[in-house]
Amino acid sequence: MVTQELVKPQLELGEQVTRALAADSKIDLRAAAWWRDEETGQLRFLVSTPICDTHGPRKAYRQIRRAIEKNGLLDRFPLELLWAVGVDHAIVKRLRDTVGTGRSDLLLSSFDTDGFFSDCLYLYALK
């Protein structure tokens, strides 16, 4: 297994994607974070939006894609990295319980909740 490292270009890209999503009022961004799955070693970009809860993940992915594309980031941000979840997903709830809301730019070296474990989570936004 090859473990992907979170490096400066990805951190900067995550910040740009977070700004693009936060600027789109239709998305109503609740959380954004890089997340490394310990089992696969792969990095994913977690986005929490109520669109997942009200209209399902397919619509959330479409809206997120539009915002990323509108901001000229689609060529640098492969959508297979995206993981869209609802506002009450176990990870988002655990983040709120662990670090509180209103936090950003926070690196957690170990994060575990309800079967999800990450040895690297970089939080950009949490409401």
The first five atom37 places (N, CA, C, CB, O) and aatype in JSON, in Angstrom:
{
  "aatype": [12, 19, 16, 5, 6, 10, 19, 11, 14, 5, 10, 6, 10, 7, 6, 5, 19, 16, 1, 0, 10, 0, 0, 3, 15, 11, 9, 3, 10, 1, 0, 0, 0, 17, 17, 1, 3, 6, 6, 16, 7, 5, 10, 1, 13, 10, 19, 15, 16, 14, 9, 4, 3, 16, 8, 7, 14, 1, 11, 0, 18, 1, 5, 9, 1, 1, 0, 9, 6, 11, 2, 7, 10, 10, 3, 1, 13, 14, 10, 6, 10, 10, 17, 0, 19, 7, 19, 3, 8, 0, 9, 19, 11, 1, 10, 1, 3, 16, 19, 7, 16, 7, 1, 15, 3, 10, 10, 10, 15, 15, 13, 3, 16, 3, 7, 13, 13, 15, 3, 4, 10, 18, 10, 18, 0, 10, 11],
  "atom_mask": [
    [1, 1, 1, 1, 1],
    [1, 1, 1, 1, 1],
    [1, 1, 1, 1, 1],
    [1, 1, 1, 1, 1],
    [1, 1, 1, 1, 1],
    [1, 1, 1, 1, 1],
    [1, 1, 1, 1, 1],
    [1, 1, 1, 1, 1],
    [1, 1, 1, 1, 1],
    [1, 1, 1, 1, 1],
    [1, 1, 1, 1, 1],
    [1, 1, 1, 1, 1],
    [1, 1, 1, 1, 1],
    [1, 1, 1, 0, 1],
    [1, 1, 1, 1, 1],
    [1, 1, 1, 1, 1],
    [1, 1, 1, 1, 1],
    [1, 1, 1, 1, 1],
    [1, 1, 1, 1, 1],
    [1, 1, 1, 1, 1],
    [1, 1, 1, 1, 1],
    [1, 1, 1, 1, 1],
    [1, 1, 1, 1, 1],
    [1, 1, 1, 1, 1],
    [1, 1, 1, 1, 1],
    [1, 1, 1, 1, 1],
    [1, 1, 1, 1, 1],
    [1, 1, 1, 1, 1],
    [1, 1, 1, 1, 1],
    [1, 1, 1, 1, 1],
    [1, 1, 1, 1, 1],
    [1, 1, 1, 1, 1],
    [1, 1, 1, 1, 1],
    [1, 1, 1, 1, 1],
    [1, 1, 1, 1, 1],
    [1, 1, 1, 1, 1],
    [1, 1, 1, 1, 1],
    [1, 1, 1, 1, 1],
    [1, 1, 1, 1, 1],
    [1, 1, 1, 1, 1],
    [1, 1, 1, 0, 1],
    [1, 1, 1, 1, 1],
    [1, 1, 1, 1, 1],
    [1, 1, 1, 1, 1],
    [1, 1, 1, 1, 1],
    [1, 1, 1, 1, 1],
    [1, 1, 1, 1, 1],
    [1, 1, 1, 1, 1],
    [1, 1, 1, 1, 1],
    [1, 1, 1, 1, 1],
    [1, 1, 1, 1, 1],
    [1, 1, 1, 1, 1],
    [1, 1, 1, 1, 1],
    [1, 1, 1, 1, 1],
    [1, 1, 1, 1, 1],
    [1, 1, 1, 0, 1],
    [1, 1, 1, 1, 1],
    [1, 1, 1, 1, 1],
    [1, 1, 1, 1, 1],
    [1, 1, 1, 1, 1],
    [1, 1, 1, 1, 1],
    [1, 1, 1, 1, 1],
    [1, 1, 1, 1, 1],
    [1, 1, 1, 1, 1],
    [1, 1, 1, 1, 1],
    [1, 1, 1, 1, 1],
    [1, 1, 1, 1, 1],
    [1, 1, 1, 1, 1],
    [1, 1, 1, 1, 1],
    [1, 1, 1, 1, 1],
    [1, 1, 1, 1, 1],
    [1, 1, 1, 0, 1],
    [1, 1, 1, 1, 1],
    [1, 1, 1, 1, 1],
    [1, 1, 1, 1, 1],
    [1, 1, 1, 1, 1],
    [1, 1, 1, 1, 1],
    [1, 1, 1, 1, 1],
    [1, 1, 1, 1, 1],
    [1, 1, 1, 1, 1],
    [1, 1, 1, 1, 1],
    [1, 1, 1, 1, 1],
    [1, 1, 1, 1, 1],
    [1, 1, 1, 1, 1],
    [1, 1, 1, 1, 1],
    [1, 1, 1, 0, 1],
    [1, 1, 1, 1, 1],
    [1, 1, 1, 1, 1],
    [1, 1, 1, 1, 1],
    [1, 1, 1, 1, 1],
    [1, 1, 1, 1, 1],
    [1, 1, 1, 1, 1],
    [1, 1, 1, 1, 1],
    [1, 1, 1, 1, 1],
    [1, 1, 1, 1, 1],
    [1, 1, 1, 1, 1],
    [1, 1, 1, 1, 1],
    [1, 1, 1, 1, 1],
    [1, 1, 1, 1, 1],
    [1, 1, 1, 0, 1],
    [1, 1, 1, 1, 1],
    [1, 1, 1, 0, 1],
    [1, 1, 1, 1, 1],
    [1, 1, 1, 1, 1],
    [1, 1, 1, 1, 1],
    [1, 1, 1, 1, 1],
    [1, 1, 1, 1, 1],
    [1, 1, 1, 1, 1],
    [1, 1, 1, 1, 1],
    [1, 1, 1, 1, 1],
    [1, 1, 1, 1, 1],
    [1, 1, 1, 1, 1],
    [1, 1, 1, 1, 1],
    [1, 1, 1, 1, 1],
    [1, 1, 1, 0, 1],
    [1, 1, 1, 1, 1],
    [1, 1, 1, 1, 1],
    [1, 1, 1, 1, 1],
    [1, 1, 1, 1, 1],
    [1, 1, 1, 1, 1],
    [1, 1, 1, 1, 1],
    [1, 1, 1, 1, 1],
    [1, 1, 1, 1, 1],
    [1, 1, 1, 1, 1],
    [1, 1, 1, 1, 1],
    [1, 1, 1, 1, 1],
    [1, 1, 1, 1, 1]
  ],
  "atom_positions": [
    [[0.84, -1.18, 0.0], [0.0, 0.0, 0.0], [0.89, 1.25, 0.0], [-0.96, 0.0, 1.22], [1.83, 1.36, 0.79]],
    [[0.57, 2.16, -0.89], [1.28, 3.43, -0.97], [0.45, 4.48, -0.22], [1.52, 3.86, -2.45], [-0.72, 4.69, -0.53]],
    [[1.08, 5.12, 0.76], [0.39, 6.14, 1.53], [0.62, 7.5, 0.9], [0.86, 6.13, 3.0], [1.77, 7.91, 0.71]],
    [[-0.46, 8.2, 0.58], [-0.35, 9.54, 0.04], [-0.08, 10.53, 1.17], [-1.62, 9.94, -0.75], [-0.76, 10.5, 2.2]],
    [[0.9, 11.38, 0.96], [1.21, 12.41, 1.94], [0.48, 13.69, 1.59], [2.73, 12.65, 2.02], [0.27, 14.0, 0.42]],
    [[0.11, 14.42, 2.6], [-0.52, 15.72, 2.41], [0.58, 16.76, 2.34], [-1.54, 16.04, 3.56], [1.24, 17.04, 3.33]],
    [[0.78, 17.33, 1.16], [1.88, 18.26, 0.93], [1.33, 19.65, 0.6], [2.8, 17.76, -0.2], [0.14, 19.82, 0.35]],
    [[2.23, 20.63, 0.59], [1.83, 22.04, 0.44], [0.91, 22.29, -0.77], [3.05, 22.89, 0.31], [-0.09, 22.99, -0.61]],
    [[1.21, 21.77, -1.97], [0.3, 22.03, -3.09], [-1.13, 21.54, -2.83], [0.83, 21.37, -4.35], [-2.09, 22.19, -3.23]],
    [[-1.27, 20.39, -2.17], [-2.61, 19.88, -1.84], [-3.27, 20.75, -0.78], [-2.54, 18.43, -1.36], [-4.47, 21.01, -0.86]],
    [[-2.5, 21.19, 0.2], [-3.06, 22.07, 1.22], [-3.58, 23.36, 0.6], [-2.01, 22.39, 2.3], [-4.66, 23.85, 0.95]],
    [[-2.82, 23.91, -0.33], [-3.24, 25.14, -1.01], [-4.46, 24.89, -1.89], [-2.1, 25.7, -1.86], [-5.38, 25.71, -1.93]],
    [[-4.48, 23.77, -2.59], [-5.63, 23.42, -3.41], [-6.87, 23.24, -2.54], [-5.35, 22.14, -4.22], [-7.96, 23.69, -2.9]],
    [[-6.71, 22.57, -1.41], [-7.84, 22.4, -0.49], [-8.39, 23.74, -0.02], [0.0, 0.0, 0.0], [-9.6, 23.9, 0.11]],
    [[-7.51, 24.68, 0.23], [-7.95, 26.03, 0.63], [-8.73, 26.7, -0.49], [-6.73, 26.89, 1.03], [-9.76, 27.32, -0.24]],
    [[-8.25, 26.58, -1.72], [-8.94, 27.18, -2.87], [-10.31, 26.54, -3.09], [-8.09, 27.05, -4.14], [-11.29, 27.23, -3.34]],
    [[-10.37, 25.22, -2.99], [-11.64, 24.51, -3.15], [-12.61, 24.92, -2.04], [-11.43, 22.97, -3.15], [-13.79, 25.16, -2.3]],
    [[-12.12, 25.0, -0.82], [-12.97, 25.41, 0.31], [-13.53, 26.81, 0.08], [-12.17, 25.37, 1.63], [-14.72, 27.03, 0.31]],
    [[-12.7, 27.74, -0.37], [-13.19, 29.11, -0.65], [-14.25, 29.1, -1.74], [-12.01, 30.02, -1.06], [-15.25, 29.8, -1.64]],
    [[-14.02, 28.31, -2.79], [-14.99, 28.22, -3.89], [-16.32, 27.67, -3.4], [-14.44, 27.34, -5.03], [-17.38, 28.18, -3.77]],
    [[-16.28, 26.64, -2.57], [-17.52, 26.04, -2.07], [-18.21, 26.96, -1.08], [-17.22, 24.69, -1.41], [-19.44, 27.06, -1.09]],
    [[-17.45, 27.63, -0.23], [-18.03, 28.55, 0.76], [-18.69, 29.74, 0.08], [-16.96, 29.03, 1.74], [-19.65, 30.3, 0.62]],
    [[-18.2, 30.13, -1.07], [-18.75, 31.28, -1.78], [-20.07, 30.95, -2.48], [-17.75, 31.79, -2.8], [-20.8, 31.86, -2.88]],
    [[-20.38, 29.69, -2.65], [-21.61, 29.26, -3.32], [-22.69, 29.03, -2.27], [-21.37, 27.97, -4.17], [-22.66, 28.03, -1.55]],
    [[-23.65, 29.95, -2.19], [-24.69, 29.86, -1.15], [-25.57, 28.63, -1.31], [-25.55, 31.12, -1.18], [-26.17, 28.18, -0.34]],
    [[-25.66, 28.07, -2.51], [-26.47, 26.87, -2.72], [-25.86, 25.65, -2.01], [-26.62, 26.57, -4.23], [-26.58, 24.74, -1.6]],
    [[-24.55, 25.66, -1.86], [-23.88, 24.52, -1.22], [-24.03, 24.57, 0.29], [-22.39, 24.49, -1.6], [-24.18, 23.53, 0.92]],
    [[-24.01, 25.74, 0.88], [-24.1, 25.9, 2.34], [-23.08, 24.99, 3.03], [-25.54, 25.56, 2.83], [-23.44, 24.11, 3.81]],
    [[-21.81, 25.23, 2.74], [-20.71, 24.41, 3.23], [-20.7, 24.34, 4.75], [-19.38, 24.95, 2.73], [-20.69, 25.37, 5.43]],
    [[-20.71, 23.12, 5.28], [-20.66, 22.91, 6.73], [-19.31, 22.41, 7.2], [-21.73, 21.95, 7.15], [-18.89, 22.69, 8.32]],
    [[-18.61, 21.66, 6.34], [-17.28, 21.17, 6.7], [-16.51, 20.87, 5.43], [-17.36, 19.9, 7.61], [-17.07, 20.47, 4.41]],
    [[-15.19, 21.09, 5.53], [-14.29, 20.74, 4.43], [-12.97, 20.3, 5.05], [-14.09, 21.94, 3.44], [-12.44, 20.97, 5.94]],
    [[-12.43, 19.18, 4.56], [-11.2, 18.65, 5.15], [-10.56, 17.63, 4.22], [-11.47, 18.02, 6.51], [-11.24, 16.87, 3.54]],
    [[-9.23, 17.63, 4.21], [-8.52, 16.49, 3.63], [-8.55, 15.39, 4.67], [-7.03, 16.87, 3.23], [-8.43, 15.64, 5.87]],
    [[-8.73, 14.16, 4.21], [-8.87, 13.0, 5.08], [-8.09, 11.85, 4.47], [-10.38, 12.62, 5.28], [-8.34, 11.48, 3.33]],
    [[-7.16, 11.28, 5.21], [-6.45, 10.1, 4.69], [-7.03, 8.85, 5.33], [-4.92, 10.2, 4.96], [-7.01, 8.7, 6.55]],
    [[-7.52, 7.98, 4.5], [-8.07, 6.7, 4.94], [-6.91, 5.8, 5.33], [-8.95, 6.05, 3.83], [-6.05, 5.49, 4.5]],
    [[-6.87, 5.37, 6.57], [-5.76, 4.56, 7.04], [-5.68, 3.21, 6.31], [-5.88, 4.32, 8.54], [-4.58, 2.7, 6.06]],
    [[-6.83, 2.64, 5.97], [-6.82, 1.32, 5.31], [-6.22, 1.38, 3.91], [-8.23, 0.77, 5.23], [-5.46, 0.5, 3.53]],
    [[-6.57, 2.42, 3.14], [-6.1, 2.5, 1.75], [-4.89, 3.41, 1.59], [-7.22, 2.99, 0.87], [-4.15, 3.3, 0.61]],
    [[-4.68, 4.31, 2.55], [-3.6, 5.28, 2.45], [-3.9, 6.43, 1.5], [0.0, 0.0, 0.0], [-3.05, 7.28, 1.26]],
    [[-5.13, 6.46, 0.96], [-5.52, 7.45, -0.02], [-6.12, 8.7, 0.63], [-6.5, 6.85, -1.0], [-6.85, 8.61, 1.62]],
    [[-5.8, 9.85, 0.05], [-6.39, 11.1, 0.51], [-7.72, 11.33, -0.19], [-5.44, 12.28, 0.25], [-7.86, 11.08, -1.39]],
    [[-8.68, 11.82, 0.56], [-9.99, 12.2, 0.03], [-10.3, 13.59, 0.57], [-11.12, 11.17, 0.43], [-9.8, 13.98, 1.63]],
    [[-11.12, 14.33, -0.15], [-11.52, 15.66, 0.3], [-12.98, 15.58, 0.76], [-11.34, 16.73, -0.83], [-13.89, 15.43, -0.05]],
    [[-13.16, 15.69, 2.04], [-14.48, 15.59, 2.66], [-15.2, 16.93, 2.59], [-14.36, 15.12, 4.13], [-14.64, 17.96, 2.96]],
    [[-16.44, 16.91, 2.11], [-17.29, 18.1, 2.07], [-18.63, 17.73, 2.7], [-17.48, 18.62, 0.6], [-19.26, 16.75, 2.32]],
    [[-19.04, 18.53, 3.67], [-20.35, 18.33, 4.29], [-21.28, 19.45, 3.84], [-20.25, 18.27, 5.84], [-20.96, 20.63, 3.98]],
    [[-22.43, 19.05, 3.32], [-23.44, 20.0, 2.84], [-24.83, 19.44, 3.08], [-23.23, 20.32, 1.34], [-25.04, 18.23, 2.96]],
    [[-25.79, 20.3, 3.42], [-27.16, 19.82, 3.6], [-27.8, 19.31, 2.31], [-28.02, 20.91, 4.19], [-28.84, 18.66, 2.36]],
    [[-27.2, 19.6, 1.16], [-27.74, 19.08, -0.09], [-27.78, 17.56, -0.06], [-26.89, 19.57, -1.29], [-28.72, 16.96, -0.59]],
    [[-26.78, 16.94, 0.55], [-26.78, 15.47, 0.67], [-28.0, 14.98, 1.43], [-25.49, 14.99, 1.37], [-28.57, 13.94, 1.1]],
    [[-28.39, 15.72, 2.45], [-29.53, 15.33, 3.28], [-30.86, 15.58, 2.58], [-29.49, 16.08, 4.6], [-31.78, 14.76, 2.68]],
    [[-30.97, 16.7, 1.88], [-32.27, 17.08, 1.31], [-32.49, 16.54, -0.1], [-32.39, 18.57, 1.28], [-33.62, 16.21, -0.46]],
    [[-31.43, 16.45, -0.9], [-31.59, 16.05, -2.3], [-30.73, 14.85, -2.7], [-31.25, 17.2, -3.2], [-30.82, 14.38, -3.84]],
    [[-29.9, 14.36, -1.78], [-29.07, 13.2, -2.07], [-27.68, 13.57, -2.56], [0.0, 0.0, 0.0], [-27.45, 14.7, -3.01]],
    [[-26.77, 12.62, -2.48], [-25.38, 12.89, -2.83], [-25.17, 13.24, -4.31], [-24.54, 11.71, -2.47], [-24.28, 14.03, -4.62]],
    [[-25.95, 12.67, -5.19], [-25.75, 12.95, -6.62], [-25.91, 14.45, -6.92], [-26.75, 12.14, -7.46], [-25.1, 15.03, -7.63]],
    [[-26.95, 15.05, -6.36], [-27.15, 16.49, -6.56], [-26.03, 17.28, -5.88], [-28.53, 16.94, -6.02], [-25.57, 18.3, -6.41]],
    [[-25.6, 16.83, -4.71], [-24.5, 17.52, -4.01], [-23.24, 17.49, -4.86], [-24.24, 16.87, -2.63], [-22.56, 18.51, -5.0]],
    [[-22.91, 16.34, -5.43], [-21.72, 16.24, -6.26], [-21.82, 17.16, -7.48], [-21.51, 14.78, -6.72], [-20.84, 17.79, -7.87]],
    [[-23.01, 17.24, -8.09], [-23.18, 18.12, -9.25], [-22.96, 19.58, -8.87], [-24.59, 17.95, -9.85], [-22.28, 20.32, -9.59]],
    [[-23.53, 20.0, -7.74], [-23.38, 21.4, -7.31], [-21.93, 21.71, -6.93], [-24.31, 21.69, -6.13], [-21.41, 22.78, -7.25]],
    [[-21.3, 20.78, -6.26], [-19.88, 20.96, -5.88], [-19.02, 21.04, -7.13], [-19.4, 19.79, -4.97], [-18.13, 21.89, -7.22]],
    [[-19.28, 20.18, -8.09], [-18.53, 20.2, -9.35], [-18.68, 21.56, -10.03], [-19.01, 19.07, -10.3], [-17.7, 22.12, -10.51]],
    [[-19.9, 22.08, -10.09], [-20.12, 23.39, -10.72], [-19.28, 24.47, -10.06], [-21.59, 23.77, -10.66], [-18.66, 25.29, -10.74]],
    [[-19.27, 24.48, -8.74], [-18.5, 25.5, -8.01], [-17.01, 25.36, -8.27], [-18.78, 25.41, -6.5], [-16.31, 26.36, -8.44]],
    [[-16.52, 24.14, -8.29], [-15.1, 23.9, -8.54], [-14.74, 24.31, -9.96], [-14.74, 22.4, -8.3], [-13.72, 24.95, -10.2]],
    [[-15.61, 23.95, -10.91], [-15.37, 24.28, -12.31], [-15.44, 25.8, -12.54], [-16.39, 23.57, -13.2], [-14.61, 26.36, -13.25]],
    [[-16.43, 26.44, -11.93], [-16.61, 27.89, -12.07], [-15.36, 28.65, -11.6], [-17.85, 28.35, -11.25], [-15.05, 29.72, -12.12]],
    [[-14.67, 28.11, -10.63], [-13.48, 28.76, -10.08], [-12.18, 28.28, -10.73], [-13.42, 28.52, -8.6], [-11.1, 28.57, -10.23]],
    [[-12.3, 27.54, -11.84], [-11.12, 27.13, -12.61], [-10.25, 26.1, -11.91], [0.0, 0.0, 0.0], [-9.05, 26.04, -12.17]],
    [[-10.84, 25.29, -11.03], [-10.05, 24.33, -10.25], [-10.22, 22.88, -10.71], [-10.43, 24.44, -8.81], [-9.52, 21.99, -10.23]],
    [[-11.13, 22.66, -11.62], [-11.46, 21.28, -12.0], [-10.28, 20.53, -12.61], [-12.62, 21.29, -12.97], [-10.16, 19.32, -12.43]],
    [[-9.42, 21.23, -13.34], [-8.28, 20.56, -13.96], [-7.23, 20.13, -12.92], [-7.64, 21.47, -15.0], [-6.4, 19.27, -13.21]],
    [[-7.27, 20.72, -11.73], [-6.29, 20.37, -10.68], [-6.9, 19.55, -9.55], [-5.67, 21.63, -10.1], [-6.18, 19.0, -8.72]],
    [[-8.22, 19.46, -9.53], [-8.9, 18.75, -8.44], [-9.73, 17.6, -9.02], [-9.82, 19.73, -7.63], [-10.88, 17.8, -9.39]],
    [[-9.15, 16.41, -9.09], [-9.9, 15.26, -9.62], [-11.11, 14.96, -8.73], [-8.98, 14.01, -9.71], [-10.98, 14.83, -7.51]],
    [[-12.26, 14.85, -9.34], [-13.49, 14.66, -8.55], [-13.53, 13.32, -7.82], [-14.68, 14.76, -9.46], [-14.32, 13.17, -6.88]],
    [[-12.71, 12.36, -8.23], [-12.7, 11.1, -7.47], [-12.12, 11.28, -6.08], [-11.91, 10.04, -8.23], [-12.23, 10.38, -5.25]],
    [[-11.5, 12.42, -5.82], [-11.01, 12.72, -4.47], [-12.12, 13.18, -3.54], [-9.92, 13.78, -4.54], [-11.96, 13.16, -2.32]],
    [[-13.23, 13.58, -4.11], [-14.32, 14.18, -3.35], [-15.15, 13.14, -2.61], [-15.22, 14.99, -4.28], [-15.47, 12.07, -3.15]],
    [[-15.49, 13.47, -1.38], [-16.39, 12.63, -0.58], [-17.41, 13.56, 0.06], [-15.61, 11.8, 0.51], [-17.11, 14.23, 1.04]],
    [[-18.62, 13.61, -0.51], [-19.68, 14.49, -0.01], [-20.56, 13.73, 0.98], [-20.53, 15.04, -1.18], [-20.99, 12.61, 0.71]],
    [[-20.81, 14.37, 2.13], [-21.64, 13.76, 3.18], [-22.62, 14.8, 3.7], [-20.76, 13.2, 4.34], [-22.45, 16.0, 3.48]],
    [[-23.65, 14.33, 4.39], [-24.63, 15.22, 5.0], [-24.09, 15.88, 6.26], [0.0, 0.0, 0.0], [-23.0, 15.56, 6.73]],
    [[-24.88, 16.78, 6.79], [-24.42, 17.57, 7.94], [-24.36, 16.76, 9.23], [-25.33, 18.76, 8.14], [-23.68, 17.16, 10.17]],
    [[-25.06, 15.65, 9.29], [-25.05, 14.83, 10.51], [-24.29, 13.52, 10.33], [-26.47, 14.53, 10.93], [-24.48, 12.58, 11.11]],
    [[-23.44, 13.46, 9.32], [-22.6, 12.27, 9.13], [-21.74, 12.08, 10.38], [-21.71, 12.4, 7.85], [-21.37, 13.05, 11.04]],
    [[-21.43, 10.83, 10.71], [-20.68, 10.51, 11.93], [-19.36, 11.28, 12.03], [-20.4, 9.02, 11.99], [-18.99, 11.74, 13.11]],
    [[-18.65, 11.43, 10.92], [-17.38, 12.14, 10.95], [-17.58, 13.61, 11.3], [-16.66, 12.02, 9.6], [-16.85, 14.17, 12.12]],
    [[-18.57, 14.23, 10.69], [-18.83, 15.65, 10.93], [-19.28, 15.87, 12.38], [-19.91, 16.19, 9.94], [-18.85, 16.81, 13.03]],
    [[-20.14, 14.99, 12.86], [-20.57, 15.1, 14.26], [-19.39, 14.96, 15.22], [-21.63, 14.03, 14.58], [-19.27, 15.71, 16.18]],
    [[-18.54, 13.98, 14.93], [-17.37, 13.75, 15.8], [-16.41, 14.95, 15.76], [-16.64, 12.47, 15.37], [-15.84, 15.33, 16.79]],
    [[-16.23, 15.52, 14.58], [-15.38, 16.71, 14.48], [-15.95, 17.85, 15.33], [-15.26, 17.16, 13.01], [-15.22, 18.52, 16.06]],
    [[-17.26, 18.05, 15.24], [-17.89, 19.1, 16.06], [-17.68, 18.83, 17.54], [-19.39, 19.2, 15.74], [-17.37, 19.74, 18.31]],
    [[-17.85, 17.57, 17.94], [-17.67, 17.21, 19.35], [-16.22, 17.36, 19.8], [-18.14, 15.78, 19.6], [-15.95, 17.73, 20.94]],
    [[-15.29, 17.06, 18.9], [-13.88, 17.07, 19.24], [-13.27, 18.46, 19.25], [-13.12, 16.2, 18.29], [-12.58, 18.84, 20.19]],
    [[-13.52, 19.22, 18.19], [-12.85, 20.52, 18.06], [-13.79, 21.72, 18.14], [-12.12, 20.57, 16.76], [-13.33, 22.86, 18.23]],
    [[-15.09, 21.48, 18.11], [-16.04, 22.59, 18.14], [-16.23, 23.18, 16.76], [0.0, 0.0, 0.0], [-15.54, 22.8, 15.81]],
    [[-17.16, 24.11, 16.64], [-17.43, 24.73, 15.35], [-16.63, 26.02, 15.21], [-18.94, 25.02, 15.19], [-16.05, 26.52, 16.18]],
    [[-16.6, 26.53, 14.01], [-15.88, 27.77, 13.76], [-14.38, 27.57, 13.65], [0.0, 0.0, 0.0], [-13.65, 28.55, 13.55]],
    [[-13.92, 26.34, 13.67], [-12.48, 26.05, 13.59], [-12.06, 25.92, 12.13], [-12.12, 24.76, 14.37], [-12.86, 25.52, 11.28]],
    [[-10.83, 26.24, 11.85], [-10.27, 26.05, 10.52], [-8.76, 25.93, 10.63], [-10.67, 27.22, 9.57], [-8.17, 26.24, 11.66]],
    [[-8.16, 25.48, 9.55], [-6.7, 25.32, 9.49], [-6.16, 24.55, 10.69], [-6.02, 26.68, 9.4], [-5.3, 25.02, 11.43]],
    [[-6.7, 23.35, 10.85], [-6.35, 22.52, 12.0], [-5.93, 21.14, 11.5], [-7.53, 22.41, 13.0], [-6.67, 20.51, 10.74]],
    [[-4.76, 20.68, 11.91], [-4.27, 19.36, 11.53], [-4.45, 18.41, 12.71], [-2.78, 19.43, 11.11], [-3.98, 18.67, 13.81]],
    [[-5.14, 17.3, 12.45], [-5.3, 16.25, 13.45], [-4.5, 15.05, 12.99], [-6.82, 15.88, 13.67], [-4.69, 14.56, 11.87]],
    [[-3.6, 14.57, 13.83], [-2.75, 13.45, 13.43], [-3.39, 12.1, 13.7], [-1.43, 13.54, 14.15], [-2.86, 11.07, 13.28]],
    [[-4.51, 12.09, 14.4], [-5.23, 10.85, 14.65], [-6.68, 11.18, 14.9], [-4.62, 10.07, 15.86], [-7.01, 12.02, 15.74]],
    [[-7.56, 10.52, 14.15], [-8.98, 10.81, 14.28], [-9.74, 9.51, 14.06], [-9.44, 11.9, 13.26], [-9.52, 8.82, 13.06]],
    [[-10.63, 9.17, 14.99], [-11.35, 7.9, 14.94], [-12.8, 8.13, 15.32], [-10.69, 6.86, 15.87], [-13.09, 8.79, 16.32]],
    [[-13.7, 7.58, 14.52], [-15.11, 7.65, 14.85], [-15.9, 6.59, 14.1], [-15.66, 9.03, 14.52], [-15.75, 6.44, 12.89]],
    [[-16.7, 5.88, 14.8], [-17.65, 4.93, 14.21], [-17.12, 4.17, 12.99], [-18.89, 5.65, 13.83], [-17.78, 4.13, 11.96]],
    [[-15.95, 3.59, 13.12], [-15.42, 2.79, 12.04], [-14.6, 3.56, 11.02], [0.0, 0.0, 0.0], [-14.05, 2.95, 10.1]],
    [[-14.51, 4.87, 11.15], [-13.68, 5.67, 10.26], [-12.45, 6.09, 11.04], [-14.45, 6.92, 9.7], [-12.55, 6.71, 12.1]],
    [[-11.29, 5.76, 10.51], [-10.06, 6.17, 11.17], [-9.17, 6.88, 10.16], [-9.32, 4.96, 11.8], [-9.05, 6.44, 9.01]],
    [[-8.56, 7.97, 10.58], [-7.61, 8.67, 9.74], [-6.41, 9.04, 10.58], [-8.25, 9.92, 9.11], [-6.53, 9.5, 11.71]],
    [[-5.24, 8.82, 10.01], [-4.03, 9.24, 10.7], [-3.58, 10.62, 10.25], [-2.92, 8.22, 10.47], [-2.52, 11.11, 10.64]],
    [[-4.41, 11.26, 9.4], [-4.11, 12.61, 8.94], [-5.39, 13.26, 8.46], [-3.05, 12.6, 7.81], [-5.98, 12.83, 7.47]],
    [[-5.83, 14.29, 9.16], [-7.02, 15.04, 8.77], [-6.68, 16.52, 8.88], [-8.27, 14.66, 9.66], [-6.25, 16.99, 9.94]],
    [[-6.87, 17.25, 7.78], [-6.62, 18.69, 7.8], [-7.94, 19.39, 7.58], [-5.58, 19.1, 6.71], [-8.55, 19.28, 6.52]],
    [[-8.39, 20.11, 8.59], [-9.7, 20.76, 8.6], [-9.6, 22.19, 8.09], [-10.29, 20.75, 10.01], [-8.81, 22.99, 8.59]],
    [[-10.42, 22.51, 7.09], [-10.47, 23.87, 6.54], [-11.67, 24.65, 7.08], [-10.53, 23.82, 5.03], [-11.57, 25.86, 7.32]],
    [[-12.78, 23.97, 7.27], [-14.0, 24.66, 7.7], [-14.86, 23.7, 8.5], [-14.79, 25.23, 6.48], [-14.92, 22.5, 8.2]],
    [[-15.52, 24.22, 9.52], [-16.45, 23.42, 10.31], [-17.48, 24.33, 10.95], [-15.7, 22.6, 11.4], [-17.15, 25.21, 11.75]],
    [[-18.73, 24.11, 10.57], [-19.86, 24.88, 11.16], [-20.77, 23.92, 11.89], [-20.66, 25.66, 10.06], [-21.78, 24.34, 12.45]]
  ]
}
